[in-house]
Amino acid sequence: MVTKQTLTPAEQKFVLHWGEMGSKWGVNRTVAQIHSLLHITEEPLNAEVISETLGIARSNTSNSIKELMGWGIVKSVPVLGDRREHFVSEKDIWTLFWTVTEERKKRELDPVRDILKTCLTEMDEDNTQKNSYSQKRIQDLYQFVDATTSFYDKICRLPTETLVKIMAAQNITDSLKKLFQK
Protein backbone atom coordinates (compact mmCIF):
# COMPACT_ATOMS: atom_id res chain seq x y z
CA MET A 1 0.00 0.00 0.00
CA VAL A 2 2.32 2.73 -1.26
CA THR A 3 0.90 6.21 -0.86
CA LYS A 4 2.54 8.97 -2.81
CA GLN A 5 3.09 12.16 -0.81
CA THR A 6 1.29 15.10 -2.42
CA LEU A 7 3.48 18.19 -2.57
CA THR A 8 2.28 21.71 -3.19
CA PRO A 9 3.95 23.61 -6.05
CA ALA A 10 6.04 25.54 -3.49
CA GLU A 11 7.11 22.30 -1.78
CA GLN A 12 8.03 20.79 -5.16
CA LYS A 13 10.05 23.89 -5.97
CA PHE A 14 11.88 23.63 -2.63
CA VAL A 15 12.67 19.92 -3.07
CA LEU A 16 13.95 20.46 -6.62
CA HIS A 17 16.02 23.49 -5.65
CA TRP A 18 17.51 21.75 -2.61
CA GLY A 19 18.51 18.90 -4.92
CA GLU A 20 20.20 21.35 -7.29
CA MET A 21 22.00 23.03 -4.39
CA GLY A 22 23.08 19.65 -3.05
CA SER A 23 24.95 18.91 -6.25
CA LYS A 24 26.75 22.26 -5.90
CA TRP A 25 27.68 21.37 -2.31
CA GLY A 26 29.16 18.05 -3.42
CA VAL A 27 26.14 15.98 -2.37
CA ASN A 28 24.23 13.74 -4.76
CA ARG A 29 21.06 15.44 -6.05
CA THR A 30 18.83 12.56 -4.93
CA VAL A 31 20.35 12.58 -1.44
CA ALA A 32 19.57 16.29 -1.13
CA GLN A 33 16.04 15.86 -2.50
CA ILE A 34 15.26 13.08 -0.02
CA HIS A 35 16.63 15.18 2.81
CA SER A 36 14.51 18.16 1.80
CA LEU A 37 11.39 16.00 1.47
CA LEU A 38 11.89 14.54 4.94
CA HIS A 39 12.69 17.97 6.34
CA ILE A 40 9.37 19.47 5.22
CA THR A 41 7.24 16.41 5.96
CA GLU A 42 5.62 16.22 9.38
CA GLU A 43 5.10 12.45 9.49
CA PRO A 44 7.79 9.78 9.05
CA LEU A 45 7.97 8.37 5.51
CA ASN A 46 8.95 4.89 4.37
CA ALA A 47 11.27 4.29 1.43
CA GLU A 48 8.44 3.31 -0.92
CA VAL A 49 6.60 6.59 -0.34
CA ILE A 50 9.83 8.55 -0.79
CA SER A 51 10.54 6.71 -4.07
CA GLU A 52 7.03 7.29 -5.41
CA THR A 53 6.90 10.93 -4.36
CA LEU A 54 10.24 11.82 -5.93
CA GLY A 55 9.94 9.44 -8.88
CA ILE A 56 13.22 7.68 -8.15
CA ALA A 57 14.29 4.05 -8.05
CA ARG A 58 13.86 2.20 -4.76
CA SER A 59 17.55 1.19 -4.73
CA ASN A 60 18.59 4.83 -5.18
CA THR A 61 16.29 5.76 -2.31
CA SER A 62 17.83 3.12 -0.02
CA ASN A 63 21.39 4.16 -0.82
CA SER A 64 20.57 7.83 -0.37
CA ILE A 65 18.88 7.21 2.98
CA LYS A 66 21.95 5.27 4.16
CA GLU A 67 24.13 8.24 3.23
CA LEU A 68 21.86 10.67 5.08
CA MET A 69 21.89 8.39 8.12
CA GLY A 70 25.69 8.29 7.90
CA TRP A 71 25.70 12.08 8.08
CA GLY A 72 23.48 11.84 11.16
CA ILE A 73 20.71 14.04 9.77
CA VAL A 74 18.13 11.31 9.07
CA LYS A 75 17.12 8.50 11.38
CA SER A 76 14.85 5.48 11.28
CA VAL A 77 11.79 5.57 13.55
CA PRO A 78 9.19 2.90 14.29
CA VAL A 79 5.58 3.45 13.23
CA LEU A 80 2.92 1.54 15.14
CA GLY A 81 1.25 -1.12 13.00
CA ASP A 82 3.81 -0.94 10.17
CA ARG A 83 6.88 -3.19 10.03
CA ARG A 84 8.58 -1.11 7.35
CA GLU A 85 11.30 1.33 8.29
CA HIS A 86 10.19 4.94 8.36
CA PHE A 87 12.49 7.94 8.27
CA VAL A 88 12.59 11.45 9.64
CA SER A 89 15.01 14.32 9.20
CA GLU A 90 16.49 16.35 12.01
CA LYS A 91 14.03 19.23 12.30
CA ASP A 92 16.00 21.61 14.53
CA ILE A 93 17.86 23.88 12.11
CA TRP A 94 20.73 24.58 14.52
CA THR A 95 21.28 20.88 15.25
CA LEU A 96 21.14 20.21 11.52
CA PHE A 97 23.63 23.01 10.84
CA TRP A 98 26.13 21.82 13.46
CA THR A 99 25.80 18.17 12.44
CA VAL A 100 26.50 18.95 8.78
CA THR A 101 29.28 21.39 9.67
CA GLU A 102 31.00 18.85 11.94
CA GLU A 103 30.75 16.13 9.29
CA ARG A 104 32.19 18.44 6.63
CA LYS A 105 35.01 19.40 9.00
CA LYS A 106 35.79 15.71 9.63
CA ARG A 107 35.62 14.81 5.94
CA GLU A 108 37.29 17.89 4.45
CA LEU A 109 39.25 20.13 6.81
CA ASP A 110 40.72 17.57 9.22
CA PRO A 111 42.30 15.42 6.47
CA VAL A 112 43.72 18.55 4.77
CA ARG A 113 45.20 19.79 8.04
CA ASP A 114 46.70 16.35 8.73
CA ILE A 115 48.33 16.02 5.30
CA LEU A 116 49.68 19.58 5.44
CA LYS A 117 51.25 18.85 8.83
CA THR A 118 52.74 15.61 7.47
CA CYS A 119 54.17 17.46 4.47
CA LEU A 120 55.70 20.11 6.72
CA THR A 121 57.26 17.46 8.97
CA GLU A 122 58.77 15.72 5.94
CA MET A 123 60.06 19.03 4.58
CA ASP A 124 61.66 19.85 7.93
CA GLU A 125 63.45 16.50 7.87
CA ASP A 126 64.66 17.08 4.29
CA ASN A 127 67.38 19.73 4.52
CA THR A 128 67.25 20.42 0.78
CA GLN A 129 63.74 21.80 1.20
CA LYS A 130 64.60 24.21 4.04
CA ASN A 131 63.12 27.68 3.53
CA SER A 132 61.84 26.76 0.12
CA TYR A 133 58.98 28.55 -1.56
CA SER A 134 56.76 25.47 -1.47
CA GLN A 135 57.41 24.97 2.23
CA LYS A 136 56.36 28.56 2.91
CA ARG A 137 53.16 28.14 0.87
CA ILE A 138 52.29 24.90 2.68
CA GLN A 139 53.10 26.48 6.05
CA ASP A 140 50.79 29.42 5.32
CA LEU A 141 48.02 27.09 4.22
CA TYR A 142 48.49 24.89 7.30
CA GLN A 143 48.33 27.90 9.62
CA PHE A 144 45.14 29.10 7.94
CA VAL A 145 43.42 25.69 8.11
CA ASP A 146 44.59 25.18 11.70
CA ALA A 147 43.31 28.63 12.74
CA THR A 148 40.01 28.00 10.95
CA THR A 149 39.45 24.67 12.71
CA SER A 150 40.46 26.20 16.04
CA PHE A 151 37.96 29.03 15.53
CA TYR A 152 35.29 26.51 14.57
CA ASP A 153 35.99 24.51 17.74
CA LYS A 154 35.45 27.66 19.84
CA ILE A 155 32.32 28.77 18.00
CA CYS A 156 30.61 25.37 18.11
CA ARG A 157 30.83 25.33 21.91
CA LEU A 158 28.80 28.53 22.18
CA PRO A 159 25.15 28.27 23.17
CA THR A 160 22.72 28.76 20.30
CA GLU A 161 21.25 31.83 22.00
CA THR A 162 24.69 33.49 21.99
CA LEU A 163 25.18 32.75 18.29
CA VAL A 164 21.77 34.18 17.46
CA LYS A 165 22.65 37.38 19.34
CA ILE A 166 25.98 37.66 17.52
CA MET A 167 24.29 37.17 14.15
CA ALA A 168 21.66 39.80 14.99
CA ALA A 169 24.20 42.31 16.30
CA GLN A 170 24.56 45.58 14.40
CA ASN A 171 28.28 45.59 15.07
CA ILE A 172 29.49 42.01 14.90
CA THR A 173 33.11 42.98 15.54
CA ASP A 174 32.28 44.46 18.95
CA SER A 175 30.11 41.45 19.81
CA LEU A 176 32.91 39.03 18.99
CA LYS A 177 35.48 41.07 20.93
CA LYS A 178 33.27 41.04 24.03
CA LEU A 179 32.63 37.33 23.65
CA PHE A 180 36.26 36.26 23.30
CA GLN A 181 37.70 38.65 25.92
CA LYS A 182 35.91 36.76 28.70
URKA-V133374 format. One record per helix or strand. SS is the DSSP state (helix for helix, strand for strand). FROM is the first residue (numbers start at 1). TO is the last residue. Records with the same first field share a line. If there is no record, write none. Layout:
SS: FROM-TO, FROM-TO
This chain:
helix: 9-24, 29-40, 47-54, 58-71, 93-125, 127-129, 133-155, 160-168, 172-180
strand: 45-46, 74-79, 82-89
